[in-house]
Each structure stands twice: as structure tokens, then as C-alpha cells.
């Protein structure tokens, strides 16, 4: 992070709720958040600085560990985070633990307000096979879920992305992130990604630099590519017609990694992309809008 423009936005509520741990180091930390207002489905960037100087830093957000890196350009520590699509409006604690150059350890808790945006409804018709599967198909789904879980848990703690994330193609969006999906008249959860309305064989570009940790043909996702960008941040590309990369390959931002298709559970040709942070899916469009990555 920090290779793009550095945007510093003050937290609306930046007074630590837990001040006892700051004895001798009052107001030692300056914490900022991008974007300033966050919603269900928002990716975000936390940035921490101190006039005293920080030698190491860690934190937690939404019950997950934040992985911080030092940005020599801004002289601050930053971490990416995310907010699940089904999170309700409330104030959530951000806990920051820093070791200062003075030798002191500072722990601060900040109360971050999260707003809620009601998602639209989406009605779809699919092959009943995808809703009423046979024992053999259920066994396949179980094996593939275990495969995905292993891949997702392999994310590197080191940052691999470079600068801001970009859309995988220039095309009309047919369905937004977070829509409540009704398949064949039955509610089947939320749309955890973004759909692009494109024909078969449209080139798909990597949203940023990273490593291919999965390139398989799966039951629901069809031909799926998962890129690890480090610090728990992954991007997923579903329903492809062809792979142009292999597992283990290092990928550059904008590199063509596959072609769009209609494989897996889909109503027709399109590209579905998703962004996952430590098990939480966030809105790709909002990720593209983060300028300080």
C-alpha cells in the first residue's frame, strides 16, 4: 500500500475507548480510515502513525487479525480490512497494538460506525440440478469445498499487489454485489461478487499482481481462478471458458488470465468476480475506489 496517492481521512470517532494502556503515551497513535464512511460489504484501509515512531504493530477488526506493513513513503503502517455483506449497522471495535520506538507498548480501541445498505433482490432460473443435487454431486461439492478451503488458507502474509486494483475488463455490469438471490423461487443467499455482461471468450485481466493459488473446473463456479494478493486478500474469477494461467504462476496487474464463459451454475455467458478478505467477501467496485492501496 501507499504506492498510490496517500489519502488521510480522520475517523469520525477516534477517541480510544480503552485508555489505560496508553499511560505515559497519551495520544501516541494517529489512526485514519479510508473510506471515511463504511457500509456492509466495504473494503477499507487502516493507517497508523506516531510522532514517537513505531517499531511493530498489530491489530484486530471484526474478529480477524490485521496484517500491517510499513510504507516508507508516508512513514506510516497500513492494513487492508473488510466488512461482511450481512453485517448490521452498529459501532464495531478496532483494536490497535503498537510497540513504540520509546520502548512503550500502546493498545488503543476505536469505535468505528458501520452503516447498512439494503441490497436489491435478484430473481434467477437455473438447472434444477444445481439446487437438488444427487448424492454423487453432493460428494463432489464437499470435496471441492475442502479444496477451496485449503487454497484460501494458504494466503501469504506478504503484500504482492502493486497500487490500486483495477476492473478485470471494461463492460456493463449486469448484477451488483450483495443482491439477495432467488433461484427458481427459493432464496439462496447473497450475491458475493460482481457480474459483467460479456460474450463467450472475452479476455479477463488480473485485478492486481499476485499468485495463482487455484485454477480448477468446479461444480458451482465452473472454471475458477483464484489469485492471492497477500495479507489475506484474494480475487476470484468464475464461469470461465478457458484458463490462460496455471496454479503457482506469478501474475502481473492487467495480465490476461482467462476467457469469460458460462461454466458452472450460471444462466448464461458472463464474468463473475469476487474479492475475499480473510473469509469475508467485499464489494469489488469499492475496492477499485480505494486510492491509497
N, C-alpha and C positions, 0 to 999 in steps of 0.2 A: 504494500500500500504506500501511498504518499508520492507515487511517481507522477500522478496527475496533479491537477490543481488542488491545493490544500484549502479546504473549506472548514472553518471553525464556527460551529453553531453552539451557542450556550444552551445548556439544559434548562428547561422551564423550571425544574425543581432540582437544584444542585447542592442543597444543603444536606450533609450527611445525617442520616437518622441515627447512626452509631458513631458517637464522637469520642467515647472513652479511649479507643485505641489510638487516637491522634494526640495524646498527651505529649507536649513538647514539640509537636509538629502540626499545630493548628493551621488549616487551610494549605497544607503541603501539596495537595493534589489539585490540578485543574482538569476536569473531565468534560469532554464535549461529545456531542452525538450528531450523526448525520443519518437520516434527515432529522430535523428538529422535532417534527411530529410523526409518530409511528402508529401503524394500524396492524390488525391481524393480517398476516402474510407479508409483512415488511422485512426485507433485509436491512441491516444497519451497520454503521461503523462506530465503534467506541474509540476515543483517543484520549490518552492520559499524558499529562506533562507535569513537571515540577521545577521550580526555580532552584531547588536544592540539588536536583538530579536524581535519577532513578537507576539502580543497578539491576533490578529484576522486578517483574510484575506478573501477576496472575489475577484471575477473576472468575466469577460465575454469573450466568444470566439465564433465566428460565430453567434453572436446574441443570445447566450444561456448563462445561468448563470453557472459558475464553482463552484462546491461544494468541498471545500478543507478540508483536515483532517491533523492533526499533527502527524508526525512519530517520536516517541521518539528515535528510533534507529539512524536516520540520522539527527535529530534535524532540520527538515525542514517540510514545508507544501506541500502537493501534491494533485493533482486533475486529474481525467481522463477526456479526451475530445475526440472529433471525428470530422471527415471531411466527408461530404456527397459525394456520388459516382459521382454526376454530377457537383461538384464544378470545376470551370475553374482555370487554372494556373494564380496566382496573389499573391500579398502580402496582408495578412489579419491581422487586428489589434487584439492583445491580450492585454486586459486591466487588470491590477492587482491593487487592492486597499488594502493596509495593514495598520494596526494600530501598531506602534512600541512601544516597552517597554519604550522608552524615552518619550512617550506621543505624538509624532508626527504622523500624517497621511500622507501616501505616496501613490500617484497614478501615475502609470507608464504605458505607452503604448508602446508595442513592435510590430514591423512589421515582421510577420512570412511568409516566402516564401512557397507557396504550389505549387508543380508540378502536372502535369496532365499525367495520363497513359491512353492511348486509350484502351477501352475494346474490347474483341472479340465479334463476332456475334454468336448467338446460334439459330438454326432452330429446331422447335418442332411441333409435331402434337398432338392435344388433342381433346377430345369430343367437338363438336360444342356447346354443352350445356353451356360450361364454357365461351364461347365468345359471344353467342347470347341468353342470358337468358330471361326467361319468367317474367311477372310482379311479380309472386309469388316468384320466385328466387331472383329477384332484391330487393324485400321487405326483404327477408331473409338476403341478403348481407348487406343491410342497417342496420338491427338490429344487425348483428354480428360486423359490423364496430363500432357501438356505444358501444358494449360490450368491444371490444378491446381497444377503446379509454379510457374507464373508467379504465380498468386494467393498461394500460400504464401510466396513470396519477397518479397511486397510488404508484409509486416507492418511497422507503424510502430514506431519505437524509443520513441515517447512512450506513456506509460500512458494507456489510455482507460477501464479498468474502475474501478468505484467500490465499495469494500468487498468483502465476501465474495461468492463465487459461490454461486448457488442452483440447485437442480434445475429442469429445464425444465417439470416437471409433477409432480403427486402421483399416483403409480401404482405398481403392483407391478413389480419388476424381474424380467425373465424370463431374462436372461443377464448374467453379471458380466464385468468387464474381465479380459483375459488368458487366457480359456479357449482351449484348443487345439482348433481346429475341424476336424472330419472331415466333408467334404462328399461324399455319395454313396460313402462308404467310403474316401475318399482324404484324407490330411492336407493342409490348405490354410492353415497358419499360425495366428496368434493372433487372437483377438477383440480388436480395438483400441479398443473403446468399451464402452458400457453400453446394454442394451436395456430398454425399458419396454413392458410388455404392455398395449396400449391398442387400442381400436377405431379404425376409419377416421374421420378428421375431428376427432380430439381436438386442441384448441389446444396449440401448442408455444410456450413462452416463452423469451426470450433469457436465458442464464445470467448475463449481466452486460452492462454497457454496452460498445458498440464500434461497428464499421463493417462493413457487408455487403461482403465482397470477392468473393463468389461466390454466385450463385443460379441454378443450371442443372439441367437434366434429363440425368443421365449414365447410362451403361450399368450399372455396378455399384451406384452409390449411389442411383440413381433421382433424384428431385427433391432436390437438395442445397443447403443454405445453409451458408456459412462466415462466421463473424464474427471480425474481427480486434480483439483487445482491447489490442494494443500489447505492446512488449517481447518479441516473438516468440511470444506466447500467443494461440492460436486455439481456437474451439469450432466443432464441425461437427454438423449436424442432417441425418440421412439418411432416405430412403424416404418422403419427404413426399408428400401428395396434392395440396397446393396451397401456393403462396407467398403471403405477406401483406406482403412487403417486396421492394425492388428493390436491385440492386447499386449501391453508392455511398451508400446511406442510412445515416444515423447512428441507432443503436438504443440504447434505454434498458433497463436491467436489468428483467426481468419483462414486457417488451413482447411481444405475440403476433407471431411472425414467420412462422408457417406452421401447417399442419394435418397430423397424422400420416397415414400411408398404408401402401402396400405396393409402391411403385415400386422398380425396380431388382432386384438379386439378394436376394430375401427369400422366406421360407417362409410369410409371412402378414402381416397388419397389425401394425405395432409402430413404435416410435420408437427409432432408434439414435442416440446422441450420443457424440461423441468430443472429447477435449482434446489439443491438439498444442502442444508447446513446441519450437521450433527443429528440427522434423523428428522429434521423439520423442513418441510417444503415451503419455499417462499416465492413471491411473485417475480418472474424473470424481468418484466418491464421495470419494476422498481429497482432491480439490481443494475440494469443498464443506466438508470438515472443517477447512481451514486458516482459523484465526480471525484471523490478523494481516494478511491481504491488504488 
